[in-house]
């Protein structure tokens, strides 16, 4: 990231947080900022690993001040060796890659069953074929299907794509071994394995801003232009909801106890309300 620095610096001065040599995940007024190397995870639980009869949805709100660097993929969320989702400026596997454009971001991800798996990528475009909205909040969701059509679908600001197995059929059963669900941070080991990307890409934490993240035991979106409010809610299908308010571990607002914890050397600082500093981010009020 090239221009997020001035925003973070302004926030640090405003709340009196001293800079440290450690990677940090900082929280200001319910919005999370992950520095490169920071890590957050929900401890392993079958809730994140089982695609029930109504499917599984992982979604969240994100903000980029600039495109990822060329050769970099930033992670939205990842359950290593099972599913992962991120955004980057990287060539796809194989040569040549005529669709590669260093001025356009792509969505990258994968889903993996016991005996098969698939990777996917697409240019992130929104209404009017604009590229990823820089300087605006955007919503993404990855959905795993219990039955046809398709095995999974993903959304970017309401743009929907369905993934099908090459041999046909629908639904996916994930491998049984539970893993930590990593939020805005990649796997601790060989994250390229989950994205299946060539050319030695740099897989990092999401270096912009992160708002509400929700996991649900249902497919929440089934048509184009489905975009939820920034303030995601809790209902009977909510497995976990993180709104990044207060100190770590970040409380799971669903009441199911899936609190988020910093991993590795990540230090987490909580700040107060900074209406003046955050105004420059042009973020709409949570609805």
Secondary structure, DSSP 8 states (H G I E B T S, - for coil): --SSHHHHHHHHHHHT----SS-EEEEETTEEEE-TT--EEE---GGGT--BTTBEEEEEEEE-SS---BTEEEEEEEETTTEEEEEEB---SSS--TT--TTS-EEEEEEEBSS-EEEEEEE-B-GGG-BS-TTSEEEEEEEE-SSSS-SEEEEETTEEEEE--TT------B-SS---EEESS--SS-THHHHT--S--EEEE--SEEEEEEEESS----STT----SS----TTEEEEE---SSSSB-BTTSS---EEE-TT-EEEEE---HHHHHTTT-----
